[in-house]
Amino acid sequence: MQGGPDEPGHVSGPGGSREPGGGPDLGETSVVPARRPVLKKVVRFGFLAVALGFGVWAVVSQWEAISAGLARLSWPVLGVSLVAVVGALLAGMLMWRALLADLGSPLRFADAAKIFFVGQLGKYIPGSVWPVLAQMEMGRDHGIPRARSAAAFFLTYPIYLATGLLVAVATLPAFAGDSVAGYAWLLLLLPVLAVGLHPKVVNGVLNLGFRLLRRPPMERPLTARGVLTSTGWAFAGWAAYGAQLAVIVHGLGATGPRAVVLSFGAFALAWCLGFVFVLAPAGAGVREVAMVAALAPVLDQGSAIAAALVSRVVVSVGDLICAAFAGWRARKTEKTVE
């Protein structure tokens, strides 16, 4: 991953070297560039295959419980829930796009969607580095420096975490009570996140990190406008995620305003807890436990487990749909430009 065209000290390809006689090394020039696009395609195809494999395994491993939950829900309920998930994923992409633009790399909607949604499939692979590596690599095709891609990626998580905790605080204490009291320690992160997301702090930390890595500082620092815009998109995403869970919870028999409010808080709490336990791929297992606890006041344990598992499947299907559509749309746009 070193020596990309966006980094200092990069030497253009082998064609720039000279033989003792002064002529270009035509042999290397004709072979290496031909191999690189092929290798890039193989690596990207392998990434997609592994990510999809882990995603399918996560569903199949719990299929008995998932199928039981799906059997209790109608197709219209699942369809509306999926639409809400797509809306939430779009909000997440726009949050990341706003950060990237504020840092100096604005992207067309189609290009941003392809990089973000295809890269996000890496979250299904154990470990936490795959989405950012994928986005950094695809971003290079659009002239985005790796450091800037990494900065935008990592900034999305504290913003999601801070806004998610605020949603949980606003919805769960009054309606869930003791069922989520064991997760109150998460609130200790809020003041830390509030200070840490100040643009001066963010820029200082990023530049320190680049200095330690012996990289040049950011060309454009993050601004307050960039933080506020991305925060707005994050809240929009939480609203859509809460709506998708509320539809599922309603389909399982929990009606009324309390069930709706708890759905918003339950999803936010589950995501935040899953993020803290980064060793689990995409928060697998950890999120479901938190979601079941938050929904306990309106659903029995079996129904709450069904809601949590079905929600995970719907989100996974949304990930696949967004990645497939974004890839197709970007490819179509590229052909039109050509």
C-alpha positions in Angstrom: 0.0 0.0 0.0 3.1 2.3 -0.1 4.2 4.7 -2.8 0.9 5.7 -4.3 0.7 8.6 -6.7 -0.7 10.8 -4.0 2.3 10.4 -1.7 5.6 12.4 -1.6 8.6 10.7 -3.1 6.5 8.6 -5.5 8.5 7.7 -8.7 6.3 7.3 -11.8 6.3 3.8 -13.3 9.2 1.8 -14.8 9.0 3.7 -18.0 10.7 6.7 -16.3 13.9 4.7 -15.7 16.7 4.7 -18.2 19.1 2.0 -19.4 22.8 2.8 -19.6 22.4 3.6 -23.2 19.8 6.3 -22.4 16.8 4.6 -23.9 13.7 3.6 -21.9 13.3 0.1 -20.6 10.6 -0.9 -23.1 10.4 -4.5 -21.7 9.3 -3.4 -18.2 7.1 -0.6 -19.6 5.0 -3.1 -21.7 4.7 -5.8 -19.0 4.2 -4.1 -15.6 1.4 -1.7 -16.4 -0.5 -4.6 -18.1 -0.1 -6.7 -15.0 -1.2 -4.0 -12.4 -4.8 -3.6 -13.6 -5.2 -7.4 -13.6 -3.8 -7.7 -10.2 -6.0 -4.9 -8.9 -9.1 -6.6 -10.2 -8.1 -10.0 -8.7 -7.5 -8.4 -5.3 -10.8 -6.5 -5.4 -12.7 -9.5 -6.5 -11.1 -11.5 -3.7 -12.1 -8.8 -1.2 -15.7 -9.0 -2.3 -15.8 -12.8 -2.3 -14.4 -13.0 1.3 -16.7 -10.3 2.6 -19.8 -11.8 1.0 -18.7 -15.2 2.4 -18.5 -14.0 5.9 -21.7 -12.1 5.6 -23.6 -15.2 4.4 -22.0 -17.3 7.1 -23.2 -14.8 9.8 -26.8 -15.3 8.5 -26.6 -19.1 7.9 -25.1 -19.8 11.3 -28.3 -18.5 13.0 -30.8 -19.4 10.2 -33.1 -21.4 12.4 -33.8 -18.5 14.8 -33.8 -16.0 11.9 -36.3 -18.0 9.9 -38.6 -18.2 12.9 -38.6 -14.5 13.1 -39.1 -14.0 9.4 -42.1 -16.3 9.5 -43.9 -14.0 11.9 -43.6 -11.0 9.7 -45.3 -10.1 6.5 -43.6 -9.2 3.2 -44.9 -5.6 3.4 -43.4 -5.2 6.9 -40.0 -6.5 5.7 -40.2 -4.3 2.6 -40.8 -1.1 4.5 -38.1 -2.0 7.0 -35.6 -2.5 4.1 -36.5 0.8 2.6 -35.8 2.5 5.9 -32.4 0.7 6.1 -31.5 1.9 2.6 -32.3 5.4 3.8 -30.1 5.0 6.8 -27.2 3.7 4.7 -27.5 6.6 2.3 -27.3 9.0 5.3 -24.2 7.3 6.4 -22.6 7.6 3.0 -23.5 11.3 2.9 -22.0 11.8 6.3 -18.7 10.3 5.1 -18.9 12.3 1.8 -19.4 15.5 3.8 -16.3 14.8 5.9 -14.2 14.0 2.8 -15.3 17.1 1.0 -14.5 19.2 4.1 -11.0 17.7 4.1 -10.5 18.7 0.5 -11.8 15.8 -1.7 -15.3 16.4 -2.9 -16.8 13.5 -4.8 -19.7 13.0 -7.2 -22.6 11.1 -5.6 -22.1 8.0 -7.7 -18.4 7.8 -7.0 -18.9 8.4 -3.3 -21.6 5.7 -3.2 -19.4 3.1 -4.9 -16.4 3.7 -2.7 -18.4 3.8 0.6 -20.9 1.0 0.0 -18.5 -1.5 -1.6 -15.8 -0.7 1.1 -18.3 -1.1 3.9 -18.8 -4.8 3.0 -15.4 -5.3 4.6 -17.0 -4.9 8.1 -18.2 -8.5 7.8 -14.6 -9.8 7.7 -13.2 -10.3 11.2 -11.0 -7.4 12.2 -11.6 -3.7 11.8 -9.2 -2.6 9.1 -10.9 -4.0 5.9 -13.4 -1.2 5.2 -10.8 1.5 5.5 -8.3 -0.4 3.4 -10.9 -0.9 0.7 -12.0 2.7 0.8 -8.4 3.9 0.7 -7.6 1.7 -2.3 -10.7 2.6 -4.3 -10.4 6.3 -3.4 -7.0 6.4 -5.1 -8.8 5.8 -8.4 -10.4 9.3 -7.8 -7.3 11.1 -6.7 -8.0 10.9 -3.0 -4.8 10.6 -0.8 -4.8 7.6 1.4 -4.3 9.7 4.5 -7.4 11.7 3.7 -9.5 8.6 3.0 -8.4 7.2 6.4 -9.1 10.4 8.2 -12.6 10.6 6.9 -13.3 7.0 7.6 -12.1 7.1 11.2 -14.0 10.4 11.9 -17.3 8.8 11.0 -17.1 6.4 14.0 -16.8 9.0 16.9 -19.5 11.0 15.2 -21.8 8.0 15.0 -20.9 7.0 18.6 -21.6 10.5 20.0 -24.9 10.9 18.2 -26.0 7.3 18.9 -25.4 7.8 22.6 -27.4 11.0 22.5 -30.3 9.1 20.9 -30.1 6.4 23.5 -30.0 8.9 26.4 -33.0 10.7 24.9 -35.1 7.6 24.5 -34.2 4.7 26.9 -33.9 6.0 30.5 -37.6 7.0 30.8 -39.0 4.0 28.8 -36.6 1.1 29.4 -35.5 1.8 33.0 -33.8 -1.1 34.7 -33.5 -3.3 31.6 -30.7 -1.1 30.2 -29.2 0.2 33.5 -26.2 -2.1 33.0 -25.1 -0.1 30.0 -25.1 3.3 31.8 -21.3 3.2 31.7 -21.4 4.0 28.0 -22.5 7.6 29.0 -19.0 8.2 30.3 -17.9 8.4 26.7 -20.1 11.4 25.9 -18.0 14.2 27.4 -14.8 12.6 26.0 -16.4 12.5 22.5 -17.8 16.1 22.8 -14.3 17.4 23.5 -12.6 15.1 21.0 -14.8 16.1 18.1 -13.9 19.8 18.4 -12.2 20.7 15.1 -9.1 22.0 16.8 -8.7 18.7 18.7 -9.4 16.6 15.7 -6.9 18.5 13.5 -4.3 18.3 16.2 -4.7 14.6 16.7 -4.6 13.9 13.0 -1.5 16.0 12.4 0.2 14.3 15.3 -0.6 10.9 13.9 0.7 11.9 10.4 3.9 13.3 12.1 4.5 10.0 13.9 4.0 8.1 10.6 6.3 10.6 8.9 3.6 11.9 6.6 2.9 15.5 5.7 0.1 17.3 7.6 -3.3 17.6 6.2 -3.7 20.1 3.3 -7.0 21.3 4.6 -8.1 21.0 8.3 -11.5 19.9 9.3 -13.9 22.8 10.0 -16.8 23.2 12.4 -19.1 23.3 9.4 -17.9 19.8 8.3 -18.5 18.4 11.8 -22.0 19.9 12.0 -23.0 18.7 8.5 -21.8 15.2 9.1 -23.5 15.2 12.6 -26.8 16.2 10.9 -26.5 13.2 8.5 -25.7 10.9 11.4 -28.9 11.9 13.2 -30.8 11.3 10.0 -29.3 7.8 9.8 -30.3 7.1 13.4 -33.9 8.2 12.6 -34.0 5.8 9.7 -32.5 2.9 11.6 -34.9 3.4 14.4 -37.8 3.4 11.9 -36.7 0.1 10.4 -36.6 -1.5 13.9 -39.9 0.1 14.9 -41.6 -1.5 11.8 -40.3 -4.9 12.8 -41.3 -4.5 16.4 -44.8 -3.4 15.4 -45.0 -6.5 13.1 -44.1 -8.7 16.1 -47.0 -7.3 18.2 -45.6 -4.3 20.1 -47.7 -1.2 19.3 -48.0 2.3 20.7 -45.6 5.2 21.1 -43.5 3.5 23.7 -42.6 0.7 21.4 -41.6 3.2 18.7 -39.4 5.3 21.0 -37.8 2.1 22.4 -37.0 1.0 18.9 -35.0 4.1 18.2 -33.1 3.8 21.5 -32.6 0.1 21.2 -30.9 0.3 17.8 -28.7 3.2 18.8 -27.6 1.4 22.0 -27.0 -1.8 20.2 -24.7 -0.2 17.6 -22.8 1.8 20.2 -22.1 -1.3 22.3 -21.2 -3.3 19.2 -18.7 -0.6 18.2 -17.0 -0.6 21.6 -16.5 -4.4 21.3 -14.6 -4.1 18.0 -13.3 -7.7 18.1 -16.7 -9.0 17.0 -17.2 -8.6 13.2 -19.9 -5.9 12.7 -20.7 -6.2 16.4 -22.1 -9.7 15.9 -23.8 -11.1 19.0 -23.0 -8.1 21.3 -25.6 -5.9 19.5 -28.3 -8.4 19.8 -27.9 -8.8 23.5 -28.2 -5.0 24.0 -31.2 -4.7 21.7 -33.1 -7.5 23.4 -32.5 -5.8 26.8 -33.8 -2.4 25.5 -36.9 -4.0 23.9 -37.8 -6.0 27.0 -40.5 -3.6 28.3 -42.6 -4.1 25.1 -41.6 -7.6 23.8 -41.1 -11.0 25.5 -37.6 -12.4 25.2 -38.4 -14.7 22.2 -39.9 -11.8 20.2 -37.1 -9.4 21.1 -34.5 -11.9 19.9 -36.5 -12.4 16.7 -36.6 -8.6 16.2 -32.8 -8.3 16.8 -32.0 -11.1 14.4 -34.4 -10.0 11.7 -33.1 -6.4 11.9 -29.5 -7.7 11.4 -30.6 -9.6 8.3 -32.5 -6.6 6.9 -29.4 -4.4 7.4 -27.2 -7.0 5.8 -29.5 -7.2 2.8 -29.5 -3.4 2.6 -25.7 -3.4 2.6 -25.6 -5.8 -0.4 -28.3 -3.9 -2.3 -26.5 -0.5 -1.8 -23.2 -2.0 -2.8 -24.6 -3.7 -5.9 -26.6 -0.7 -7.1 -23.7 1.8 -6.4 -21.2 -0.4 -8.3 -23.6 -0.7 -11.2 -24.5 3.0 -11.3 -20.8 4.1 -11.1 -19.9 1.7 -14.0 -22.8 3.0 -16.1 -21.7 6.6 -15.4 -18.1 5.8 -16.4 -19.3 4.3 -19.7 -21.5 7.4 -20.4 -18.5 9.7 -19.8 -16.3 7.6 -22.1 
